[in-house]
Amino acid sequence: MDAAAARVEADFPQCIASFSAKARSEGVSDDTIKTHLQNLQFVRRVIELDRQQPEFTQTFAGYFNQRVTDWRVNKGHELLAENRVFLNKLMEKYGVPPQYLLAFWGMETNFGGYKGKMPVLDSLATLACDHRRSEFFTTELMTALKLSQRYGFPASEMQGSWAGAMGHTQFMPSAYASYAVDADGDGKADLWNSTEDALASAANFLQHLGWQRNERWGREVKLPAKFDYSLLGQQKSLTEWQQSGITLVEGGQLPQADMQARLYLPAGHQGPAFLGYANFDVIKRWNRSDFYAISVGHLADRIVGAGKLVKAPPQQPRLSHIQIKALQQKLNELGFDTGKPDGILGSNSRSSLQAFQKSRGLIADGFPDQDTFKALGL
């Protein structure tokens, strides 16, 4: 860590000098280069955070319960009442219902309560000068400089996350440049100081990501006692899921709608089950985490009056990345190929884990519970 940071810091002045020519070739003015680019500072903490990997994985209960809180639900109710007219206009224009925009806003910055305090241009420059993801962050830095030039944002006001996400909705510069909307009519799209701009920008972004008008995100469902877990990961029609024995969580048939869905078990068979529709996939284009998408969807439901999950997320032990890596190595040894062990339980590892569980007569939900570790001899 220290060596990586020291290397980036040593090369930083030369790196920034090389960016000046690139910025000029992309239409960034000499004044912006002099004012912003040439005054950028290396931020060691950014490299530390970029390299940081938590020792333990997060459980669904830990993630979900920290994010879908009574406070956020109640605050969402208040903001829905305060902004209903404006939010309904956005729904008419972009097709995204108010509760979803509020849920994203709540998840990203606690409804603007915490938008990040890292200097965005310094953070992006630090990451751009680091070889690990230099190309991506160089593009983001150039875009951020153009945004500052276009809208007159002082560098001191461009604060956000350590990775450069900005404003109420935590847009990266590329998303800001492509989807930000001047909804309040003041001549600039300001995602830091205008909630109208931020919410309209989120709606515009979601529309471009493929949001399906008049469709929900998904729903909690109930599985039958002898469910066929090999269906996990498959996309099926609601009729087909109904035929597999899945019902509404309160009981009763699934909607008779021409919609496709996938089944998600974020805590394994002992936890709640969800069907994710097309808009679930859209939420994942904003943030690729299943946990995030379920939390956004359920928070949106709660904001408009839905109750808590019928089946609460169970408290489960946190697994270390070392434990997951050992699990992957053991599966590989037994002929269930997970690829190179990396301590991250991705889709390939889950599929291999399912196959192993099925071969041992366990519930094949692809979830690494204690019975599975025991069967693996771990």
Secondary structure, 3 states (H helix, E strand, C coil): CHHHHHHHHHHHHHHHHHHHHHHHHCCCCHHHHHHCHHHCCCCHHHHHHHHCCCCECCCHHHHHHHHCCHHHHHHHHHHHHHCHHHHHHHHHHHCCCHHHHHHHHHHHHCCCCCCCCEEHHHHHHHHHCCHHHHHHHHHHHHHHHHHHHHHCCCHHHCEECCCCCECCCCECHHHHHHHCCCCCCCCCCCCCCCHHHHHHHHHHHHHHHCCCCCCCCEEEEECCCCCCHHHCCCCEEHHHHHHCCCEECCCCCCCCCCCEEEEECCCHHHCCEEEECHHHHHHHHHCCCHHHHHHHHHHHHHHCCCCCCCCCCCCCCCCEHHHHHHHHHHHHHCCCCCCCCCCCCCHHHHHHHHHHHHHCCCCCCCCCCHHHHHHHCC
